[in-house]
Amino acid sequence: MFRKTTKKIVEEMDPEGTLIPIESAYNSDRYKPLRLLIKMKKSFFSSRNKYRATPFTLRDILKDGQDLKFGLTGSSLPSYSEDFSGSVSGNADVNVSNIESGIQVSGSTSNSVSVVEMRKQIIDVNKLLGVIGSRKVNREHSFMKQLMADVVYVVSEVIETEKSCTVDWTSEAESKLGIRFNILSVKSGFGINLEKKLTFSAGTTIAYNVSELRISSEDTMELNWCWLQKCLTAETDKKGTIASSVDGLTKLSAEQRLLFLKVVLETLSSSENLPVLDAMLEQMHEGLQPDLQVLDQMEERSRASVEKMLDLLGIKKADPPGQPLTLTQDQNSIIQAVNFLIQSLSEMDPETLILLAHCVEAKIISKQRDLVTIIDEKWCLEQRCLLAEGAEDPEKTLIAQLTDEEMEITQRILDGYGFQMDRKSSSVSRIDGRRQQSVLPLFAALSALCILSA
């Protein structure tokens, strides 16, 4: 809920995408002016850079930097508020080879944000460098010893709440599932009834911006002008990259896939865990023991879910953070695949995550993956691609095969991406006046969930 709220506020305030929304309430207080950050690998699904906060500030790495005085420019911002409500209901009967399953889905979501009064705090980097003058960096500081290059990332702008405010989010969803195998019979249920009230205390950081400082050959600080240049990258087969990245899940045994799937379903019902898992998996993907201190701040249910995932990945919680991990090639592939899955889920709204959980249990995610593949191919580059005359349209064929219940829950998911399906024409079209979002995160999540559900 915290991540969803900050993301929506940033989208409203900063459509150009220069501000970075805070993703987790557990570490929002660590993103303050002058705080030093570590740049992380950019998410495949986002154009924004990612940073991890450290306990250090720019003062800490400068010789005699504790007496450093700098000025903050503050200003009030327009208030923000939002109300939203929605619902979903349906029944589905699915027959897959030797498995018969039936599912009933119903749910509703609503959220309201009280008026959020905000202020902006900015450091003028040029003035800051003037204050620093000829002060030199302390190369013996622990932060400096872990730098891969002589570039320092520092928080130079923050958006904070000016007064305390609240966010209410209610989500109710329930499914009943019965699966009958040839040999054994299994019955299971999946239910969510979440009522959350989140309080933003005064001074809570909602978003931030970063400046890059370069350490000169004389160990002084200067503005990194390369930061102002935007590099162009060649287009790649993104769906192919997704497929190869989640392929590591195929290395899991059937029993392990079931265990991972169970933990992922728990995560779908508690989206606040996603930023925490994302940060830990990114560290693990870099071959380092993750920082697990945040677990002490989490609610018992959320902490247990994260710990289950860490146990499945073979992470020993007693090991100190930052220590190199000794992993096999298969373990690295699995961590990369799970990291990719969590990144894709982090791009989605909580309502979409709940719907995905139902789709997993209804066993319709393979159909949805195929449909999302078609949508991505036919609606790329803001223009609809035309079929050759007389060619069979796979979009029409697939939509025609969906039951009314399958189509209803799939439409609820696609609605969040700005697309709608039409039963009569068996086609997908854009929703007028709605901003279309990339369906690649949805494709990645469905691809990974298909493997875990196999």
C-alpha positions in Angstrom: 0.0 0.0 0.0 2.9 2.4 0.8 4.5 1.7 -2.6 1.3 2.1 -4.5 0.5 5.4 -2.8 4.0 6.9 -3.3 4.0 5.7 -7.0 0.7 7.4 -7.7 1.7 10.6 -6.1 4.9 10.7 -8.1 3.1 10.0 -11.3 0.8 12.9 -10.6 3.5 15.3 -9.6 6.3 14.3 -11.9 5.0 12.8 -15.2 8.5 13.2 -16.8 9.9 10.6 -14.4 12.8 12.4 -12.7 11.6 11.8 -9.1 12.1 8.3 -7.6 9.2 7.1 -5.4 10.0 5.5 -2.1 9.0 1.8 -2.3 9.0 0.7 1.4 7.9 2.3 4.6 10.6 0.4 6.4 13.4 2.6 5.1 11.8 5.9 4.0 13.6 7.8 6.8 16.9 6.8 5.2 16.4 8.9 2.1 17.2 12.4 3.3 19.4 15.2 1.9 23.1 14.4 1.7 22.5 10.7 2.3 24.8 8.5 0.3 23.3 5.8 -1.9 24.5 2.7 -3.8 23.4 2.5 -7.4 21.8 -0.9 -8.1 21.2 -2.6 -11.4 18.2 -1.0 -13.1 15.0 -3.1 -13.2 14.3 -4.6 -16.6 10.8 -3.3 -16.4 11.5 0.3 -15.4 13.3 3.2 -16.9 14.1 4.6 -13.4 17.4 4.0 -11.8 17.4 2.1 -8.5 19.4 3.0 -5.4 19.9 1.5 -2.0 20.3 3.8 1.0 23.3 3.5 3.3 23.8 4.7 6.9 26.3 7.3 5.7 26.0 10.9 4.6 28.4 13.1 2.5 29.8 14.5 5.7 31.0 11.1 6.8 33.3 10.5 3.9 34.9 14.0 4.0 37.9 14.8 6.1 36.7 17.2 8.8 33.3 17.1 7.2 31.2 17.0 10.4 31.2 20.8 10.6 30.0 21.1 7.0 27.1 23.6 6.8 24.8 23.7 3.8 21.5 25.4 3.0 18.2 23.7 2.1 15.7 25.4 -0.1 12.2 24.5 1.0 8.8 25.1 -0.7 5.3 23.8 -0.3 3.7 21.7 -3.0 0.0 21.2 -4.1 -1.9 18.8 -1.9 -2.8 15.3 -3.2 -5.9 13.1 -2.6 -7.6 10.2 -4.3 -10.6 7.9 -3.9 -11.0 4.6 -5.8 -13.3 1.6 -5.7 -13.8 -1.5 -7.8 -15.0 -5.1 -7.7 -14.6 -8.4 -9.4 -16.7 -11.5 -9.3 -17.0 -14.7 -11.4 -17.0 -18.5 -11.5 -14.7 -20.6 -13.6 -14.6 -24.3 -14.5 -11.4 -25.5 -16.1 -10.5 -28.9 -17.5 -6.8 -29.5 -18.0 -5.7 -33.0 -19.2 -6.3 -35.3 -16.3 -7.0 -32.5 -13.8 -10.5 -31.1 -13.2 -10.8 -27.9 -11.2 -13.4 -25.4 -10.4 -13.0 -22.0 -8.9 -15.3 -19.3 -7.6 -13.9 -15.8 -7.4 -15.3 -12.7 -5.8 -13.7 -9.6 -4.5 -13.8 -5.8 -4.1 -11.2 -3.2 -3.5 -11.3 0.4 -2.4 -8.9 2.9 -1.1 -8.9 6.5 0.0 -6.1 8.9 0.7 -6.7 11.8 3.0 -5.3 15.1 1.7 -1.5 14.8 1.6 0.2 18.1 2.3 3.8 18.0 1.0 7.0 20.1 0.9 10.1 19.9 -1.2 13.6 20.1 0.2 16.4 20.8 -2.3 20.2 21.1 -2.0 21.8 23.3 -4.6 24.6 21.0 -5.6 26.8 23.8 -7.1 26.5 25.8 -3.8 27.2 22.6 -1.8 30.4 22.0 -3.8 31.4 25.6 -3.1 31.0 25.0 0.6 33.0 21.8 0.4 35.7 23.7 -1.4 39.0 21.8 -1.3 38.0 19.3 1.4 39.2 15.9 0.5 37.6 12.5 0.7 38.7 10.1 3.3 39.7 7.0 1.3 40.0 4.9 4.4 36.3 5.2 5.2 34.4 1.9 4.9 32.0 3.3 2.4 34.8 4.4 0.1 36.4 1.0 0.2 33.4 -0.6 -1.4 33.1 1.8 -4.3 33.7 0.3 -7.7 34.3 3.7 -9.3 35.1 7.2 -8.2 31.4 8.3 -8.4 29.3 9.1 -5.4 25.5 9.2 -5.5 23.9 11.6 -3.0 20.3 12.5 -2.2 19.9 16.1 -3.4 16.1 16.5 -3.3 13.3 15.0 -1.3 9.5 15.3 -1.2 8.2 15.0 2.3 4.8 15.0 4.0 4.3 18.3 5.8 1.6 17.0 8.2 0.4 13.6 9.3 -2.0 11.9 6.9 -3.7 8.5 6.5 -4.3 6.0 3.7 -7.1 3.5 3.9 -7.1 0.4 1.8 -9.6 -2.5 1.9 -9.4 -5.5 -0.3 -11.6 -8.6 -0.1 -11.1 -11.6 -2.3 -12.0 -15.2 -1.9 -11.7 -18.3 -4.1 -12.7 -21.9 -3.5 -10.8 -24.5 -5.4 -11.2 -28.2 -5.8 -8.7 -30.3 -7.8 -9.2 -33.9 -8.6 -6.2 -35.9 -9.8 -6.3 -39.5 -11.0 -4.7 -40.8 -7.8 -5.5 -38.3 -5.1 -7.9 -35.5 -4.4 -6.9 -32.2 -3.0 -9.1 -29.3 -1.9 -7.7 -25.9 -1.1 -8.9 -22.4 -0.5 -7.4 -19.0 -1.0 -8.9 -16.0 0.8 -7.9 -12.4 1.4 -9.7 -9.9 3.6 -7.3 -7.0 4.1 -8.2 -3.8 5.8 -5.2 -1.6 6.2 -4.7 1.9 7.5 -1.4 3.5 6.8 -0.3 6.7 8.6 2.3 8.9 7.0 3.8 10.9 9.9 5.0 14.4 9.3 8.4 14.4 7.5 7.9 11.0 5.8 9.9 10.9 2.6 7.7 10.1 -0.4 10.2 10.6 -3.2 13.7 11.7 -3.9 16.2 12.8 -6.5 19.9 12.0 -6.9 23.0 13.9 -7.9 26.2 12.3 -9.0 29.5 13.6 -7.7 32.9 12.6 -9.1 36.0 12.2 -7.0 38.9 14.0 -8.7 42.5 12.8 -8.9 43.2 15.2 -6.0 40.4 13.4 -3.9 38.1 16.5 -4.1 34.5 16.5 -5.1 33.1 17.8 -8.4 29.9 17.5 -10.4 29.9 14.4 -12.6 29.0 15.9 -16.0 28.6 12.4 -17.6 25.5 12.1 -15.4 23.8 14.7 -17.6 24.2 12.7 -20.8 21.6 10.1 -21.8 22.9 7.0 -23.4 21.0 5.3 -26.2 20.8 1.5 -26.0 20.0 -0.9 -28.8 16.6 -2.5 -28.9 16.7 -6.2 -27.8 14.2 -9.0 -27.9 12.7 -8.3 -24.5 10.4 -11.2 -24.4 13.3 -13.5 -25.3 15.3 -12.0 -22.4 12.4 -12.6 -20.0 12.0 -16.2 -21.2 15.7 -17.0 -20.6 15.7 -15.2 -17.3 12.8 -17.1 -15.7 14.0 -20.4 -17.2 16.1 -21.0 -14.1 12.9 -22.0 -12.3 12.8 -25.2 -14.5 15.9 -26.4 -12.5 13.6 -26.8 -9.5 12.1 -30.2 -8.7 8.3 -30.6 -8.8 8.2 -30.4 -5.0 10.4 -27.3 -4.9 8.2 -25.6 -7.5 5.2 -26.2 -5.3 6.9 -24.8 -2.3 8.0 -21.7 -4.2 4.5 -21.2 -5.6 3.0 -21.3 -2.2 5.4 -18.6 -1.0 4.7 -16.5 -4.1 1.0 -16.8 -3.5 1.5 -15.5 0.0 3.5 -12.6 -1.4 0.7 -11.7 -3.8 -1.6 -11.2 -0.9 0.9 -8.9 0.9 2.4 -6.6 -1.7 4.3 -4.7 1.0 6.8 -7.5 1.1 7.8 -7.0 -2.6 10.2 -4.0 -2.1 11.9 -5.8 0.7 12.4 -9.0 -1.3 13.4 -7.0 -4.4 16.2 -5.3 -2.4 17.4 -8.6 -0.9 17.3 -10.5 -4.2 19.3 -7.8 -5.9 22.1 -8.1 -3.4 22.0 -11.9 -3.7 22.1 -11.6 -7.5 25.3 -9.6 -7.0 26.7 -12.5 -5.0 26.3 -10.9 -1.6 24.5 -11.9 1.6 21.5 -9.6 1.9 21.0 -7.1 4.7 18.3 -8.8 6.9 17.9 -6.1 9.5 14.6 -4.9 8.0 13.1 -8.2 9.1 13.1 -7.0 12.7 10.8 -4.1 11.7 8.2 -6.3 9.8 4.9 -7.7 11.1 5.1 -11.3 12.1 3.1 -12.6 9.1 5.2 -10.6 6.6 8.5 -11.5 8.2 7.5 -15.2 8.1 6.7 -15.0 4.4 10.0 -13.4 3.5 12.0 -15.9 5.7 10.3 -18.8 3.9 11.6 -17.4 0.6 15.1 -16.9 2.0 15.1 -20.5 3.3 14.1 -21.9 -0.1 16.9 -19.9 -1.7 19.4 -21.3 0.8 20.2 -18.0 2.6 21.4 -18.4 6.2 20.0 -15.6 8.2 22.9 -15.7 10.7 25.5 -14.6 8.2 26.5 -10.9 8.3 25.3 -8.7 5.4 27.6 -8.0 2.5 29.5 -11.2 2.8 30.2 -13.0 -0.5 27.8 -15.9 -1.1 29.1 -19.3 -2.2 26.4 -20.5 -4.7 26.3 -23.1 -7.4 25.4 -22.3 -10.9 21.9 -23.7 -10.5 21.4 -21.6 -7.3 22.5 -18.5 -9.2 20.0 -19.2 -12.0 17.2 -19.8 -9.5 18.0 -16.5 -7.7 18.1 -14.6 -11.0 14.7 -16.1 -12.0 13.0 -15.3 -8.7 14.6 -11.8 -8.7 13.0 -11.3 -12.2 9.6 -12.5 -11.0 9.7 -10.2 -7.9 10.7 -7.3 -10.1 7.8 -7.9 -12.4 5.3 -8.2 -9.5 6.7 -5.0 -8.0 5.4 -3.1 -11.1 1.8 -4.1 -10.4 -1.0 -2.8 -8.2 -2.1 -4.8 -5.2 -5.5 -5.5 -6.9 -3.7 -7.0 -9.9 -1.7 -9.3 -7.6 -4.8 -10.6 -6.0 -6.4 -11.3 -9.4 -3.2 -13.2 -10.4 -3.5 -15.4 -7.4 -7.0 -16.4 -8.4 -5.8 -17.0 -12.0 -3.0 -19.4 -10.7 -5.6 -21.4 -8.8 -8.0 -21.4 -11.8 -5.2 -22.6 -14.0 -5.8 -20.0 -16.7 -2.4 -18.3 -16.6 -1.0 -20.1 -19.7 -3.9 -18.7 -21.8 -3.3 -15.3 -20.3 0.4 -15.5 -21.1 -0.4 -16.3 -24.7 -2.9 -13.4 -24.9 -0.4 -10.9 -23.4 2.2 -12.1 -25.9 -0.2 -11.2 -28.7 -1.1 -7.8 -27.2 2.6 -6.9 -26.8 3.4 -7.9 -30.4 0.3 -6.2 -32.0 0.4 -2.9 -29.9 4.1 -2.2 -29.9 5.5 1.3 -30.6 2.1 3.0 -30.0 0.9 1.6 -33.4 -1.2 -1.5 -34.1 0.7 -3.9 -36.4 -1.3 -5.1 -39.3 -1.7 -8.8 -40.3 -1.1 -10.0 -43.8 -4.3 -10.2 -45.8 -6.1 -13.6 -45.2 -3.8 -14.6 -42.3 -5.5 -16.1 -39.3 -5.6 -13.8 -36.3 -4.3 -15.6 -33.2 -5.9 -12.9 -31.0 -9.4 -13.8 -32.2 -8.8 -17.5 -31.9 -7.5 -17.2 -28.3 -10.3 -14.8 -27.1 -12.9 -17.0 -28.7 -11.7 -19.9 -26.6 -12.1 -18.1 -23.3 -15.1 -18.8 -21.2 -17.1 -15.9 -19.9 -15.6 -16.3 -16.5 -12.1 -16.5 -17.8 -12.7 -13.5 -19.9 -14.1 -11.5 -17.0 -11.1 -12.0 -14.7 -8.6 -11.5 -17.6 -10.4 -8.2 -18.5 -10.0 -7.0 -14.9 -6.3 -7.5 -15.2 -5.9 -5.9 -18.7 -8.0 -2.9 -17.6 -5.1 -1.8 -15.4 -2.9 -1.7 -18.5 -5.3 0.4 -20.6 -6.7 -2.5 -22.8 -10.2 -4.0 -23.1 -11.5 -7.2 -24.8 -14.6 -7.5 -26.9 -16.4 -10.8 -26.9 -18.4 -10.0 -30.1 -15.3 -9.2 -32.2 -12.9 -11.4 -30.2 -10.4 -8.6 -30.2 -8.4 -6.3 -27.9 -8.5 -2.5 -28.2 -7.2 0.5 -26.3 -9.3 2.2 -23.7 -9.9 5.7 -24.9 -8.4 8.4 -22.7 -6.5 5.8 -20.7 -2.7 5.7 -20.6 -1.4 2.3 -21.9 1.3 0.6 -19.8 3.8 -1.9 -20.9 2.5 -5.5 -20.5 6.0 -6.9 -20.2 5.9 -7.1 -16.4 2.6 -9.1 -16.7 4.2 -11.4 -19.4 7.2 -12.0 -17.1 5.0 -12.8 -14.1 2.7 -15.1 -16.1 5.7 -16.9 -17.7 7.3 -17.6 -14.2 4.0 -18.6 -12.7 3.4 -21.0 -15.6 6.7 -22.8 -14.8 6.0 -22.9 -11.0 2.5 -24.3 -11.7 3.6 -26.9 -14.1 
